[in-house]
Amino acid sequence: MLDVNRLRVIDAVARHGSVTAAAKELHYSQPSVTHHLSRLEAETGAQLLQRVGRGIRLTPAGRLLADRAAEIIGRIDAAGAELSAHVGLTAGRVRLAGFASANGSFVPAAVAGLAVEHPGLQVSLTDTHPVDALELLRTGKVEVAIIFRYDDTEPEPAGVRLHHLLDDSVHVLSTRREGELASLRDATWIAGCERCRSHLLSLCADAGFEPRIGYSSDDMVVMQAWVAAGLGVATQTGLALLAHQIDGVVATELPGVKRHIYAATFGEPPDPPATAALLAALAEAAAATLA
């Protein structure tokens, strides 16, 4: 049976890329880290590390084990948090990862409300993109991930359950009121994150053209500033505009186009009490945003 402490070692080495940094994080000596890695190789019968100059790198087998180690450690840590909160939400923690426009609109009200209702519960929040939030969820580093997806977005990883929160409108940003999307075939476009860029390409393809992308940013404030300066046009959602809108930027809603917002959890129901309380707070805050 693999030792959990040794799994923590290879996880730390994989994340930092060095024995020295892993030892510092784990408060081990370097020889102790090396010993744990050697024992892991003996237990698994596989070469997990390769020497590269004065450093090391993981072999394919080492990378596989490190990926599984991250997931196992995350689930163990999450189980501890769930058990500590199970007796009545008077203690414990719940961790949330979400994207910028959600974190700038309905999420603060949800987190603040949860803190008032359950003051003994520790709530943490991380700002990150949906793909990264789902990885944090899969590896047990958060209990809830707020994500967005479009109708043509690839399915989420196995084990992820989606709880619908709201449907978000999509707008074209320009310095004037726009008409049909096809009228912007000659415009310079500002593209967002990978998931939003993919949706932009799909929208424009449906309108019969390929957008000329001249600028890229995943920061909604930066995108609006570039639009206001006349550098190009962009798409942005209602939540983003609710969180921030620069003077001089005109938003024209695209009829029938929606971005779907979900809270994602991992594993089979029922959700632990702290997770269920957070989901309820997010649903209430999202409903209030639409009101």
N, C-alpha and C positions, 0 to 999 in steps of 0.2 A: 504494500500500500504506500502511496506517495505521501511524504510528509508535507503538511501545510506550510510550515516555516520555510522549507526548501522551495516550495512553489512561490512563496513571497519573494525569495531571493531571485529566481529566474525572471519573475515579473519585473522586479526593479531593474535588473540588468538589461532586460529588453527595452524598458522605457527610457533608461538613461544612456545605454550604449557603452557602459564602462563599469568595471568592478569597483573602482574608487567611488564613483557617484552612488552606486547601489549601496555600498557599505556605509556611506555617510547618511543616506536616507534611513536605513534600517538600524543605525547605531551599532553596526557590527565592525569588527576589524576586517581588513582586506583578506588576511589568511582565512578567517572564518567564512567569508563569502565564497572564496575559492574552494574551501572544504565542502561546503554545502553543494556547490555545483558538481564537484567530483562525485559526491555521494549520489546525486541525482543521475549522473551518467551511469554509475554502477547499478542503481536500482532499475533504470529503464533499459539498460543494455544498448543505448544509442549515444552517438557522439552529438552533443548539444552545442558545443562551442568550437570555433576555429580561431587560431592565432592569426592576426593580420598586422604585420609590423610589430609595434609595441602595444597594440590594442587587441580586442577580440570582436568577433561577430557571431551571431547565432547561425547555426546550420538550419536547413529546412526543418529538421526534426526539432531543433531547439525553438524555432519560431512557432511551430505547431504547439509545443508544450507550453510556451509562454502565453500564447493566445488563450489556451484552455485554462491556464493558471489564473489569468486576469479575471476570467469569467467565474471560476470557482471561488476565488478570494472575495470578489464582489458579492457573490451570493451569500457567503458566510457572514460578511460584514452586514449585509442587508438583513439577514436572519436575526442577528443580534439586536439590530435597531427595531425590528418588528416585534420581537419578544418583549423588549423593554417597554414598548408602547401598548402592548396587548391588554394590559390590565385596566386601561381606562383613559389613555391619552393624557396622563398626568406627567409623563416623562417620555424619553426617547427622541427620535428625530425623524424627519422626512425630508428628502432631497429632491429638488426639482431642477430640470434644465429646460430652457425655452429659447425662442428666437426673439430678435430685437423688437419687432413691432408688437408682439404679444406682451413682452416684458415692459414695453412702454405704454401699454393701454390697460388691459383688464387684469393682468397678473398681479400688479402691486396691490390692488384692492382685495384679491383673493388671499394673498399671503398675509396682508395686514388683518383681514377678518379672521383667518385661521389662528393667528397669534393672539387675538383677543379672546376667541372662543376656547382655545386650549393653550393657555400661557406657559404650561410646563413643557410643551412640545417644541423642540428645536427645528426650525425651518431654514433650509439653505437654498439658494437660487444661483444657477449658473447660466450665463448668456452664451448661447452657441447655436450653430445651424442644426437643422433637423437630422441630417445624417450623423453628425457628431453626437447629438443628443441621444439618438437611438443606440449608438455604440456605448455611451455611458449607461444607458438603461440595460443593455444586454449583459454588460460586465458587472452589473450590480452597484455601480457608483452613484446612481440616482434611482429613486423609486417611481418617478413620473417624468415623462418627457413630453413637452408641448411641441407638436410638429405641425407643419402644413403640407398639404399635398394637392395636386391637381388631378383631374380625371385621368390624365395619361401618365401619372407618376408610377414608377415601378412599385410592386407590393412591398410591404415592410417585411423584415426578417421573421422567420418562424419563431413563435412564442410571444410575439408582440400583440397585445390587444388594444384596439382603438376605441376611445370614448369620444363621441362627437361633441364639440363645444359650440361651433358656429360656422357659418359660411360667410366668407369675406369677399367684398366686391373688389373688382380690378379696374384700375383707371389708367388712362394715358395722361402723362404729365407733359405739359408744354407751356409756352408763354401766352397761348391763346386757346380759345375753345376749338376743339377739333371735331371733325365729322367722322366719316368712315375710316377704319384703320387702313384701308387700301390707299387713302389719300396721302399716307405718310411713307409710301414706298421709296421716295427719294430722300427721306430724312436721315440724319445721323442719329443712331440709337445709343443709349447708355444701358448696358446690360448689368444685371445684378448677380446674385449667387448662382451656382450651377443649376439648381432646381428651377429658379426663376428664369434663367437664360434659356433653359430647355423649353419652358412654357412659352416664352416670347417667340422663339423660333417656330413653335407649333402654331401659335396664333397668326403669325405673319404668313406662314405657309398656307393656312386656311384662307387668308385674304389674297393669296396669289403672288406673294413676293418674298424675297429673302432680305432681312434687314441688314443694313450696313452698320455694323457695330464699331463705333469709334472710341468708346470709353467703357470701362468696367469698374464697378465698385459694388460691394455688398453692404455699404453703409447708406441707410435711407436718407440721412441728413446730407451727406456728400452728393448723392444722386440729385436731390432737389436743388442743391446749390449750383450744380452744373447745368441743370435745366434752366434755372432762373438766369444764369449767365448767358443763355442762348447757345450752349455748346451742343445741345441735342434734345431728343425727346426720350421718354422712358415709360415703363409701366410700373405702377406701385399700387398697393392695396389700400382699402379703407382703413384698416387698423394702423398702417404706417402713417396715413394722413391724419388720423385721430391723434397719434402720438406726436407728430411734428408736421407742420406745413409752413414753408417759407413764403413770404409775400412775393407776389409776382409769378408764382407757379399756379397754373390753371389745371384742374383735374377733370377729365372727361370720362365718365363711367362707361365701360364696355358692356353693353347689354348681354345678359345671359352668360357672362363669364364669371366664375367663382373660384376662390381658393378655399379649400376645406381645412378647418382647424380642428385638431384632435389632441386630447391628452392620451398618451400611450403608457401602458403598464406592461409588465413582463410576467409570464406564467399564467397558470390556471386560476380562475376565481375560486373563492372570494378574495378580494384584496384585503390586506391587513388594515386594521382600524385607522392608523395614521394616514395610510395611502387613500383609503376611502374618504376620510375627512377632507383631505386635500382635493380630491376629485370633486367632491360636493361643493367646496368653496370656489373652485375654478368654474364649474358649471353655473353657479349663481352669479359670479362676476361677469362671465361671458354673456349671460342673458341680460344683465343690466346694461352692458355695453350696447346691445342691439335695441334696447328700449328707447 
